[in-house]
Amino acid sequence: MQINVTEYLDRTAQLFPQKIAVDDIHKSLTFSQVRQQARALAGLVIEQGLRNSPIAVYMQKGCDMVVSFAAVNYSGNFYVPIDMKSPESRIKSVFDSLRSKVVITNQANYDKLKSFFNGKIILIEDAEQHATPEDLIQSQLKRVIDTDPVYSIFTSGSTGNPKGVVVSHRGVIDYMDWAISTFSVNEKAIIANQAPFYFDNSTLDLYLMFGAGATLVIVPEEYYAFPAKLIDLLNEKKINFVFWVPFVLINVANYNLLEQKKPEYLEKILFAGEVMPNKHLNYWRKNLPNCLYANLYGPTEITVDCTYYIVDREFSDEEPLPIGKPCRNSGILILTDDNRAAKVNEMGELCVRGSSLAMGYYNDPERTSKTFVQNPLNIHYPELIYRTGDTAYWNDRGEVMYVGRKDFQIKHNGYRIELGEIENAVLGTKLVDTVCAVYDNPHKEIVMFYQAAEELNVGEFRKRMMEFVPKYMVPTKYRQLEKFPLSANGKIDRLKLAEQING
């Protein structure tokens, strides 16, 4: 029985030592090299005397980051990918939440990190001449059990503070065993990675590489802004497997690129992170009819995904796409407001149970207890479920249909965002008096309603906003109001504002 994700790399490096494991366009590493470098770096982490502790990884996405993740797990700790494009204030809030003692980086980022982090900084370059005794690593790994954490990913928080979702080895192992079996992935797979490593979708890419012996091609972010260039790269690298957020597929469809050139080797197209419109999916299915298409669903608080739908029938452009059935060893509940199981075609909150559940939020028991709760359908023994906040229903085919957010959390360009964090950042600019952020679903835009003494200078505002949040969280529509509509309890009536945008 596998209990540690490092067993994937040990096994794969033995089977395919000289096969390319990861290629970031600038350089590539074989499985043997990834394992050797990771275990050398692990020794430097072990010297810090930590176990089951968060080790942040602060560097650009590439081969070195993959090595660092494996090194942290070999050391008996768990890794935390850092979004380097986030403002320093946001990164500091992540470090504060972690109470970080150790960060791994590279020489190129050392000075910048040193300017705002006072703990121990481990340079990946220092591991090049470091030899870690085998028994030292083995002694660390012997103490790891499958309910220990493997990684933590920070998501947007409604209070303005990001929250770190902690995922266990067992969650990743169960998920990967399911994925490898369901999608028949082996060492012949060549995967084009799109998801940032601080986004949980990347977990599938990474561990298909580690677990199945697939080759992972890390596609630079700029390629996704130029779909024609992206397709050329897919063909150059002979990519046959992708797991992307829908906006990438939508972008290709909007440019009508598949009429001109096709990804010649593509066989399997998976997507998740937001709703995939059938209009754009139908374009792909028409032009690449022999590919497998699958819609996956899962919040960060689940180990990546808890439902999936392999597209097996025709849909009109206007129809919604199912999110399907539970992944193996995941339990799906749809609960009504009075905590009973919803009937067929009756909407309720989608909830999840099983080993796929995250362990909670790091150093945040209060927020953990609000969403990881006792299963109300089971009064006989302790059983946690996660309340996703998503509204869904079972259709007549026994498939789960996603409806939307129950609260004001949104999914935008594949990122899960709390509107409250945006509002806190807006107020932090000191350019407006009152603010309410609403999501324009038809146009996929964040809309900001605000009160201020004068009309907003958009250029200055956007510049100030990016001191607090990443670019994808900055509103793109602005509406100035003399006064906000209020609900009966005196709060801003978000629903009325949403109606103005979404009709």
KOLPA-619925 format. One record per residue (C-alpha): residue in one letter; z, x, y. Coordinates in steps of 0.02 Angstrom, whole numbers, plus 32768, in hexadecimal, padded with zeros to 4 digits. Layout:
REM KOLPA-619925
+------+------+------+------+
| rest |   c3 |   c1 |   c2 |
+------+------+------+------+
|    A |    Z |    X |    Y |
...
+------+------+------+------+
***
This chain:
REM KOLPA-619925
+------+------+------+------+
| rest |   c3 |   c1 |   c2 |
+------+------+------+------+
|    M | 8000 | 8000 | 8000 |
|    Q | 7FCD | 8046 | 80A9 |
|    I | 8057 | 804C | 812A |
|    N | 8013 | 80BF | 81B2 |
|    V | 7F6C | 80BE | 820E |
|    T | 7F63 | 817D | 81FF |
|    E | 7F3D | 8163 | 8146 |
|    Y | 7E91 | 8124 | 817A |
|    L | 7E64 | 81CA | 81CC |
|    D | 7EAF | 8231 | 813E |
|    R | 7E45 | 81D3 | 80BF |
|    T | 7DA5 | 81D0 | 8126 |
|    A | 7DB0 | 8288 | 8153 |
|    Q | 7DBC | 82B0 | 809B |
|    L | 7D27 | 8242 | 806D |
|    F | 7CB5 | 826E | 8101 |
|    P | 7CF6 | 8311 | 814D |
|    Q | 7C53 | 8344 | 81A2 |
|    K | 7C19 | 8297 | 81D7 |
|    I | 7C1B | 8272 | 8292 |
|    A | 7CB3 | 8206 | 82B7 |
|    V | 7CA5 | 81F3 | 8374 |
|    D | 7C1D | 821A | 83F1 |
|    D | 7C3E | 8204 | 84AB |
|    I | 7B90 | 823C | 84E1 |
|    H | 7BD6 | 82DF | 8525 |
|    K | 7C1B | 831D | 8480 |
|    S | 7C3C | 82E4 | 83CF |
|    L | 7CBF | 8305 | 8349 |
|    T | 7CBA | 82F8 | 828D |
|    F | 7D43 | 829F | 822D |
|    S | 7D87 | 8348 | 81F7 |
|    Q | 7D8E | 8383 | 82AB |
|    V | 7DE3 | 82E4 | 82E9 |
|    R | 7E69 | 82F4 | 8263 |
|    Q | 7E83 | 83AF | 827F |
|    Q | 7E8F | 839F | 833C |
|    A | 7EFE | 8305 | 8333 |
|    R | 7F7B | 8358 | 82C0 |
|    A | 7F81 | 83F3 | 832E |
|    L | 7FA4 | 8388 | 83C7 |
|    A | 8023 | 8323 | 8365 |
|    G | 808D | 83C0 | 8356 |
|    L | 809E | 83CC | 8412 |
|    V | 80D8 | 8318 | 8418 |
|    I | 8153 | 832F | 8389 |
|    E | 81A3 | 83C0 | 83E9 |
|    Q | 81DE | 8341 | 846A |
|    G | 8254 | 82F6 | 83E8 |
|    L | 8217 | 8242 | 83FA |
|    R | 81FB | 81BE | 8375 |
|    N | 81B7 | 810D | 8388 |
|    S | 81A7 | 8132 | 8441 |
|    P | 8117 | 8109 | 84B6 |
|    I | 80A3 | 819C | 84DD |
|    A | 802B | 8174 | 8569 |
|    V | 7F7B | 81BC | 8560 |
|    Y | 7F30 | 81DD | 860B |
|    M | 7E7C | 8218 | 8605 |
|    Q | 7DC9 | 81DA | 860C |
|    K | 7D89 | 817D | 8574 |
|    G | 7D3C | 81F6 | 84F9 |
|    C | 7D56 | 825E | 845D |
|    D | 7DF7 | 82AB | 84A0 |
|    M | 7E45 | 8201 | 84B7 |
|    V | 7E20 | 81D3 | 8402 |
|    V | 7E70 | 8277 | 83CA |
|    S | 7F08 | 8252 | 8437 |
|    F | 7F23 | 81A5 | 83EC |
|    A | 7F21 | 81EC | 833C |
|    A | 7F94 | 827A | 8371 |
|    V | 8016 | 8203 | 83B6 |
|    N | 8017 | 819F | 8314 |
|    Y | 8023 | 823F | 82AC |
|    S | 80BC | 826C | 8313 |
|    G | 8113 | 81C9 | 82E3 |
|    N | 8100 | 817A | 838F |
|    F | 808C | 80F9 | 83DD |
|    Y | 8005 | 8111 | 845F |
|    V | 7FEA | 80B8 | 8504 |
|    P | 7F3B | 80C5 | 854F |
|    I | 7F3E | 80CF | 860D |
|    D | 7EB8 | 8083 | 867B |
|    M | 7E93 | 8117 | 86ED |
|    K | 7E32 | 80A8 | 8766 |
|    S | 7ECC | 8043 | 878D |
|    P | 7F27 | 8069 | 882F |
|    E | 7FB4 | 80E7 | 8820 |
|    S | 8032 | 805D | 8849 |
|    R | 7FFC | 7FFB | 87B0 |
|    I | 7FFE | 8095 | 8740 |
|    K | 80AC | 80BE | 877F |
|    S | 80E6 | 800E | 8753 |
|    V | 80A6 | 802C | 86A2 |
|    F | 8105 | 80D1 | 8699 |
|    D | 81A0 | 807B | 86DE |
|    S | 8195 | 7FF6 | 8658 |
|    L | 817F | 8079 | 85D0 |
|    R | 8205 | 80E9 | 861B |
|    S | 8189 | 8170 | 85EE |
|    K | 81C4 | 821C | 85BF |
|    V | 811F | 8262 | 857F |
|    V | 8069 | 824E | 85B0 |
|    I | 7FD1 | 829E | 855F |
|    T | 7F43 | 82D0 | 85D3 |
|    N | 7EBF | 8357 | 85E7 |
|    Q | 7EAD | 83E4 | 8663 |
|    A | 7E33 | 8382 | 86CF |
|    N | 7EB6 | 82FC | 86F3 |
|    Y | 7F53 | 8365 | 86F4 |
|    D | 7F66 | 8379 | 87B1 |
|    K | 7F4A | 82C1 | 87D5 |
|    L | 7FC7 | 828C | 8750 |
|    K | 8045 | 830D | 8789 |
|    S | 8043 | 82C1 | 8837 |
|    F | 8096 | 8220 | 87FC |
|    F | 80E1 | 8245 | 8750 |
|    N | 817D | 82B0 | 873D |
|    G | 8191 | 82B4 | 8680 |
|    K | 814B | 8326 | 85FB |
|    I | 808E | 833A | 8604 |
|    I | 8036 | 8376 | 8567 |
|    L | 7F88 | 83BF | 857F |
|    I | 7F10 | 839E | 84F1 |
|    E | 7EC5 | 844B | 850E |
|    D | 7F6C | 849B | 84E0 |
|    A | 7F57 | 845A | 842F |
|    E | 7EBC | 84C5 | 8411 |
|    Q | 7F25 | 855D | 83E3 |
|    H | 7FB4 | 84FA | 8399 |
|    A | 7FD2 | 84F5 | 82DE |
|    T | 8043 | 8467 | 82A5 |
|    P | 809A | 8482 | 81FE |
|    E | 8064 | 83FE | 8180 |
|    D | 8116 | 83D9 | 814B |
|    L | 8146 | 83B3 | 8200 |
|    I | 80C6 | 8327 | 820C |
|    Q | 80F0 | 82E6 | 815F |
|    S | 81A8 | 82DC | 8189 |
|    Q | 817D | 8271 | 8221 |
|    L | 8107 | 81FF | 81C1 |
|    K | 8183 | 81E2 | 8134 |
|    R | 81F4 | 8189 | 81B0 |
|    V | 816B | 8111 | 81EC |
|    I | 8166 | 8061 | 81A4 |
|    D | 80DE | 7FE0 | 81BF |
|    T | 8144 | 7F79 | 823B |
|    D | 8151 | 800F | 82B1 |
|    P | 80E1 | 800B | 834B |
|    V | 8035 | 805C | 834A |
|    Y | 8001 | 803A | 83FE |
|    S | 802C | 7FD9 | 849C |
|    I | 7FAB | 7F90 | 8512 |
|    F | 7FDC | 7F54 | 85BF |
|    T | 7F9B | 7EAE | 85FB |
|    S | 7FA7 | 7E55 | 86A2 |
|    G | 8050 | 7E08 | 86C9 |
|    S | 8071 | 7D6A | 872D |
|    T | 80FF | 7DBD | 878C |
|    G | 808C | 7E48 | 87C7 |
|    N | 80D0 | 7EC1 | 8745 |
|    P | 805F | 7EE9 | 86B0 |
|    K | 80AA | 7EC5 | 8605 |
|    G | 8098 | 7F37 | 856F |
|    V | 8067 | 7EE0 | 84CD |
|    V | 80A8 | 7F43 | 8437 |
|    V | 8043 | 7F3A | 8395 |
|    S | 807C | 7F75 | 82E9 |
|    H | 8028 | 7FDD | 8263 |
|    R | 802A | 7F45 | 81F0 |
|    G | 7FCF | 7EDD | 8271 |
|    V | 7F43 | 7F5D | 8282 |
|    I | 7F37 | 7F7C | 81C6 |
|    D | 7F2B | 7EC2 | 819C |
|    Y | 7EAA | 7EA8 | 8226 |
|    M | 7E3F | 7F3B | 81EF |
|    D | 7E45 | 7F10 | 8137 |
|    W | 7E07 | 7E62 | 8167 |
|    A | 7D80 | 7EA2 | 81DD |
|    I | 7D3A | 7F25 | 8165 |
|    S | 7D30 | 7EA4 | 80DA |
|    T | 7CEF | 7E12 | 8142 |
|    F | 7C65 | 7E73 | 819A |
|    S | 7C3E | 7EEB | 810B |
|    V | 7C59 | 7F87 | 8174 |
|    N | 7C48 | 8032 | 8124 |
|    E | 7C1D | 80E6 | 8152 |
|    K | 7B6A | 80B3 | 817E |
|    A | 7BA4 | 8052 | 8216 |
|    I | 7B7D | 809E | 82C0 |
|    I | 7BE2 | 8044 | 8345 |
|    A | 7BC0 | 803D | 8400 |
|    N | 7C69 | 8032 | 8454 |
|    Q | 7C71 | 7FCD | 84F6 |
|    A | 7D27 | 7F99 | 8507 |
|    P | 7D99 | 800E | 856A |
|    F | 7E21 | 8059 | 84FE |
|    Y | 7EA4 | 7FFD | 8567 |
|    F | 7E51 | 7F59 | 8530 |
|    D | 7E82 | 7F1D | 8482 |
|    N | 7DCE | 7EFB | 844A |
|    S | 7DBC | 7FB7 | 8438 |
|    T | 7E34 | 7FB2 | 83A4 |
|    L | 7DAA | 7F6F | 8333 |
|    D | 7D33 | 7FFA | 8366 |
|    L | 7DB4 | 8084 | 8351 |
|    Y | 7DF7 | 804F | 82A9 |
|    L | 7D4E | 8026 | 825D |
|    M | 7D2C | 80DD | 8281 |
|    F | 7DD1 | 8117 | 8237 |
|    G | 7DD6 | 809B | 81A7 |
|    A | 7D21 | 8084 | 8171 |
|    G | 7CDB | 812D | 819F |
|    A | 7C68 | 80E0 | 8222 |
|    T | 7C26 | 8149 | 82B2 |
|    L | 7C66 | 8113 | 835C |
|    V | 7BF3 | 812F | 83F0 |
|    I | 7C54 | 811F | 8493 |
|    V | 7BD4 | 80DA | 850E |
|    P | 7BF5 | 810E | 85C3 |
|    E | 7C21 | 807B | 8631 |
|    E | 7B8C | 8091 | 86A4 |
|    Y | 7B13 | 8064 | 8617 |
|    Y | 7B52 | 7FB2 | 8615 |
|    A | 7B1A | 7F9C | 86CA |
|    F | 7A68 | 7FC8 | 8697 |
|    P | 7A3A | 7F62 | 85FD |
|    A | 7991 | 7FB6 | 85E2 |
|    K | 79E5 | 8060 | 85DF |
|    L | 7A68 | 8019 | 8569 |
|    I | 79E6 | 7FDD | 84EB |
|    D | 7990 | 8086 | 84F1 |
|    L | 7A35 | 80D8 | 84C4 |
|    L | 7A53 | 805D | 8436 |
|    N | 79AD | 8090 | 83EC |
|    E | 79C8 | 814A | 840B |
|    K | 7A71 | 8145 | 83B1 |
|    K | 7A32 | 80C9 | 832B |
|    I | 7ABF | 804F | 8352 |
|    N | 7AD0 | 7FC5 | 82D0 |
|    F | 7B78 | 7F77 | 82FD |
|    V | 7BC1 | 7F3B | 83A2 |
|    F | 7C5F | 7EE0 | 83D5 |
|    W | 7C4A | 7EB6 | 848C |
|    V | 7C8D | 7E40 | 850E |
|    P | 7C0D | 7DB5 | 852D |
|    F | 7BDC | 7DEC | 85DD |
|    V | 7B7C | 7E80 | 8594 |
|    L | 7B14 | 7E0D | 8526 |
|    I | 7B02 | 7D93 | 85B7 |
|    N | 7AC3 | 7E1D | 8629 |
|    V | 7A3D | 7E51 | 85AE |
|    A | 7A07 | 7D9B | 859B |
|    N | 7A01 | 7D7E | 8657 |
|    Y | 798A | 7E11 | 8669 |
|    N | 791F | 7DCD | 85DA |
|    L | 791C | 7E7E | 8594 |
|    L | 7908 | 7E53 | 84DD |
|    E | 7858 | 7E15 | 8502 |
|    Q | 782B | 7EC6 | 8536 |
|    K | 7893 | 7F36 | 84C4 |
|    K | 790A | 7F17 | 8436 |
|    P | 799E | 7F75 | 83EB |
|    E | 793F | 7FA3 | 834F |
|    Y | 79D3 | 7FCE | 82DF |
|    L | 7A4E | 7F46 | 8310 |
|    E | 7A90 | 7EE1 | 827D |
|    K | 7B39 | 7E99 | 82AF |
|    I | 7B68 | 7E53 | 835A |
|    L | 7C1E | 7E22 | 8373 |
|    F | 7C67 | 7DE5 | 8417 |
|    A | 7D10 | 7DB0 | 845C |
|    G | 7D78 | 7DB0 | 84FA |
|    E | 7D31 | 7D17 | 8551 |
|    V | 7CC3 | 7C80 | 852E |
|    M | 7C14 | 7CA9 | 84EF |
|    P | 7B96 | 7C2A | 8535 |
|    N | 7B1E | 7BEB | 84B1 |
|    K | 7A90 | 7BF6 | 852F |
|    H | 7A9B | 7CB4 | 852B |
|    L | 7AC8 | 7CBF | 8474 |
|    N | 7A2D | 7C58 | 8449 |
|    Y | 79C4 | 7CD7 | 84A7 |
|    W | 7A08 | 7D62 | 843A |
|    R | 79F5 | 7CFD | 839B |
|    K | 7941 | 7CD4 | 83C6 |
|    N | 7912 | 7D8A | 83E7 |
|    L | 797E | 7DDA | 835E |
|    P | 7982 | 7D52 | 82D9 |
|    N | 79B6 | 7DC2 | 8249 |
|    C | 7A59 | 7DFE | 8298 |
|    L | 7B05 | 7DBE | 8268 |
|    Y | 7B5D | 7D6F | 82FE |
|    A | 7C18 | 7D50 | 8302 |
|    N | 7C8B | 7D07 | 8387 |
|    L | 7D3C | 7D4D | 837D |
|    Y | 7DD7 | 7D10 | 83D8 |
|    G | 7E84 | 7D54 | 83F7 |
|    P | 7EFA | 7D7A | 8486 |
|    T | 7F41 | 7E2A | 849C |
|    E | 7FE5 | 7DEB | 8451 |
|    I | 7F8A | 7DDB | 83AB |
|    T | 7F43 | 7E76 | 8357 |
|    V | 7E9A | 7E5F | 83AD |
|    D | 7E5C | 7DC0 | 8357 |
|    C | 7EA4 | 7D2E | 82F6 |
|    T | 7E0A | 7CBF | 82E1 |
|    Y | 7D52 | 7CDE | 82C4 |
|    Y | 7CB0 | 7C7F | 82B2 |
|    I | 7C16 | 7CC9 | 8261 |
|    V | 7B89 | 7C68 | 82B2 |
|    D | 7B39 | 7C03 | 8226 |
|    R | 7ADD | 7B74 | 827B |
|    E | 7A76 | 7B47 | 8313 |
|    F | 7AC5 | 7B16 | 83B9 |
|    S | 7A79 | 7ACC | 8456 |
|    D | 7A90 | 7B2F | 84F5 |
|    E | 7B13 | 7AB2 | 8532 |
|    E | 7B7F | 7AB1 | 8497 |
|    P | 7C21 | 7B14 | 848B |
|    L | 7C2E | 7B9B | 8407 |
|    P | 7CBD | 7B8D | 8389 |
|    I | 7D3E | 7C17 | 837E |
|    G | 7D42 | 7BEB | 82C7 |
|    K | 7DC6 | 7C00 | 8243 |
|    P | 7E5F | 7C70 | 8230 |
|    C | 7E48 | 7D26 | 8204 |
|    R | 7E95 | 7D53 | 815C |
|    N | 7F53 | 7D52 | 8161 |
|    S | 7F56 | 7CFD | 820C |
|    G | 7F9A | 7C4D | 821F |
|    I | 7F56 | 7BDB | 82A7 |
|    L | 7FBA | 7B49 | 82EC |
|    I | 7F7E | 7AD0 | 8371 |
|    L | 8017 | 7A7C | 83BA |
|    T | 801F | 79E6 | 842D |
|    D | 8096 | 79DD | 84C1 |
|    D | 8119 | 798C | 8451 |
|    N | 810C | 7A1B | 83D2 |
|    R | 80B3 | 79C2 | 8345 |
|    A | 8017 | 79FD | 82ED |
|    A | 7F7D | 79BB | 8347 |
|    K | 7F07 | 794A | 82E7 |
|    V | 7E4C | 796A | 82D8 |
|    N | 7DFA | 7963 | 8384 |
|    E | 7EA4 | 795A | 83D9 |
|    M | 7EC3 | 79E4 | 8458 |
|    G | 7F5F | 7A4F | 8458 |
|    E | 7F9D | 7AFF | 8473 |
|    L | 7F58 | 7B81 | 83FC |
|    C | 7FE6 | 7BE2 | 83AA |
|    V | 7FE2 | 7C6E | 832A |
|    R | 8055 | 7CA8 | 82A0 |
|    G | 804E | 7D38 | 8225 |
|    S | 804D | 7DF5 | 821E |
|    S | 7FC7 | 7DFB | 82A5 |
|    L | 804A | 7DCF | 8329 |
|    A | 8078 | 7E58 | 83A0 |
|    M | 812E | 7E91 | 83A0 |
|    G | 8146 | 7E52 | 8451 |
|    Y | 8144 | 7EA1 | 84FF |
|    Y | 818C | 7F4F | 8511 |
|    N | 8232 | 7F53 | 856E |
|    D | 821E | 7E9B | 859A |
|    P | 8284 | 7E29 | 8527 |
|    E | 8285 | 7D9B | 85A5 |
|    R | 81C8 | 7D87 | 85AB |
|    T | 81BE | 7DA7 | 84F0 |
|    S | 8234 | 7D16 | 84CA |
|    K | 81CC | 7C9D | 8532 |
|    T | 812C | 7CAD | 84CC |
|    F | 8163 | 7CF2 | 8423 |
|    V | 81C9 | 7C5D | 83E7 |
|    Q | 8206 | 7C06 | 834B |
|    N | 8182 | 7B9E | 82F4 |
|    P | 81B1 | 7AEA | 8321 |
|    L | 8161 | 7AAC | 827F |
|    N | 81D9 | 7B17 | 8219 |
|    I | 8293 | 7AF7 | 822B |
|    H | 82C5 | 7B4B | 8188 |
|    Y | 82C0 | 7C06 | 81AC |
|    P | 8293 | 7C7A | 823B |
|    E | 81D7 | 7C81 | 825A |
|    L | 818C | 7CBB | 82FD |
|    I | 80EC | 7C78 | 8345 |
|    Y | 8091 | 7CAE | 83E2 |
|    R | 8064 | 7C28 | 8460 |
|    T | 7FBD | 7C5F | 84A6 |
|    G | 7FB7 | 7BE8 | 853A |
|    D | 7F05 | 7BBB | 8503 |
|    T | 7ED1 | 7B07 | 84E4 |
|    A | 7E6D | 7AE7 | 8446 |
|    Y | 7E49 | 7A64 | 83C0 |
|    W | 7E0D | 7A58 | 830C |
|    N | 7D5F | 7A0D | 82FE |
|    D | 7D1E | 79A3 | 826F |
|    R | 7CE0 | 7A3F | 8215 |
|    G | 7D8E | 7A8B | 8210 |
|    E | 7D60 | 7B09 | 8298 |
|    V | 7DCC | 7B36 | 832D |
|    M | 7D7B | 7B0C | 83D4 |
|    Y | 7DB8 | 7B68 | 846E |
|    V | 7DCC | 7AFD | 850B |
|    G | 7E1D | 7B6B | 8590 |
|    R | 7EBE | 7BAD | 85D8 |
|    K | 7F56 | 7B3F | 85D7 |
|    D | 7F9F | 7B99 | 866D |
|    F | 7F51 | 7C03 | 86F5 |
|    Q | 7F2D | 7C9D | 8691 |
|    I | 7E73 | 7CC2 | 868A |
|    K | 7DF7 | 7D2B | 8628 |
|    H | 7D7C | 7D7F | 869C |
|    N | 7CF8 | 7DFE | 8666 |
|    G | 7D56 | 7E12 | 85C3 |
|    Y | 7DFE | 7E38 | 8618 |
|    R | 7E95 | 7DC7 | 860B |
|    I | 7EDC | 7DB1 | 86B9 |
|    E | 7F70 | 7D55 | 8703 |
|    L | 7F40 | 7D03 | 87A7 |
|    G | 7FF2 | 7D24 | 87E1 |
|    E | 7FD5 | 7DDF | 87DC |
|    I | 7F3C | 7DCB | 884B |
|    E | 7F9F | 7D62 | 88C6 |
|    N | 8029 | 7DE3 | 88CD |
|    A | 7FAA | 7E6A | 88F2 |
|    V | 7F58 | 7E00 | 897A |
|    L | 7FFF | 7DE8 | 89CF |
|    G | 801D | 7EA2 | 89BE |
|    T | 7F88 | 7EC4 | 8A31 |
|    K | 7FE7 | 7E69 | 8ABC |
|    L | 7F41 | 7E22 | 8AF8 |
|    V | 7F67 | 7D6C | 8ACD |
|    D | 7FFD | 7CFB | 8ADC |
|    T | 7FEA | 7C8C | 8A42 |
|    V | 7F76 | 7C98 | 89AD |
|    C | 7F42 | 7C3D | 8910 |
|    A | 7EC5 | 7C84 | 8894 |
|    V | 7E57 | 7C0D | 882E |
|    Y | 7DD1 | 7C32 | 87AE |
|    D | 7D21 | 7BEF | 87C6 |
|    N | 7CF3 | 7BCF | 8710 |
|    P | 7C3A | 7BA3 | 8726 |
|    H | 7C16 | 7C40 | 878C |
|    K | 7C99 | 7CB3 | 873E |
|    E | 7CE5 | 7CE4 | 87E5 |
|    I | 7D96 | 7CF8 | 8826 |
|    V | 7DAC | 7C8C | 88C1 |
|    M | 7E33 | 7CAC | 8942 |
|    F | 7E76 | 7C21 | 89B0 |
|    Y | 7EDC | 7C66 | 8A3F |
|    Q | 7F32 | 7C43 | 8AE4 |
|    A | 7F2A | 7CC6 | 8B6D |
|    A | 7F28 | 7CD3 | 8C29 |
|    E | 7E72 | 7D06 | 8C26 |
|    E | 7DE1 | 7D0C | 8BAD |
|    L | 7DEB | 7D97 | 8B2D |
|    N | 7D8D | 7E3A | 8B43 |
|    V | 7D4A | 7E3E | 8A91 |
|    G | 7D20 | 7EF8 | 8A90 |
|    E | 7DCC | 7F2B | 8ACB |
|    F | 7E1E | 7EAE | 8A55 |
|    R | 7DC2 | 7EEC | 89BA |
|    K | 7DEE | 7FA0 | 89E5 |
|    R | 7EA5 | 7F74 | 89F7 |
|    M | 7EA6 | 7F0C | 8957 |
|    M | 7E69 | 7F9E | 88F0 |
|    E | 7F08 | 7FFA | 891C |
|    F | 7F64 | 7F7B | 88B1 |
|    V | 7EF0 | 7F3C | 8827 |
|    P | 7E51 | 7F71 | 87CB |
|    K | 7DA8 | 7F3C | 8811 |
|    Y | 7D91 | 7EB1 | 8791 |
|    M | 7E2B | 7E59 | 87D6 |
|    V | 7DF0 | 7E53 | 888B |
|    P | 7DB7 | 7DA4 | 88C2 |
|    T | 7CFF | 7D8E | 88EE |
|    K | 7D07 | 7CE5 | 8948 |
|    Y | 7D77 | 7CBD | 89DD |
|    R | 7DA8 | 7C18 | 8A2C |
|    Q | 7E18 | 7C0E | 8AC3 |
|    L | 7E85 | 7B71 | 8AD1 |
|    E | 7EED | 7B2A | 8B5E |
|    K | 7F69 | 7AE9 | 8ADE |
|    F | 7F79 | 7AE4 | 8A22 |
|    P | 7F82 | 7A42 | 89BE |
|    L | 8030 | 7A2E | 8975 |
|    S | 806C | 79DC | 88D5 |
|    A | 80FD | 7963 | 88CA |
|    N | 8179 | 79F1 | 88AF |
|    G | 813E | 7A4D | 894B |
|    K | 80D7 | 7AD3 | 88F3 |
|    I | 8022 | 7AFD | 8919 |
|    D | 7FB8 | 7A82 | 88B8 |
|    R | 7F4C | 7AF9 | 8855 |
|    L | 7EF5 | 7A6C | 87F9 |
|    K | 7EB0 | 7A23 | 889A |
|    L | 7E70 | 7ACD | 88CF |
|    A | 7E21 | 7AE6 | 8824 |
|    E | 7DCC | 7A3E | 8834 |
|    Q | 7D7B | 7A76 | 88D6 |
|    I | 7D2F | 7B09 | 887B |
|    N | 7D0B | 7AC4 | 87CF |
|    G | 7CEA | 7A0F | 87FA |
+------+------+------+------+
***
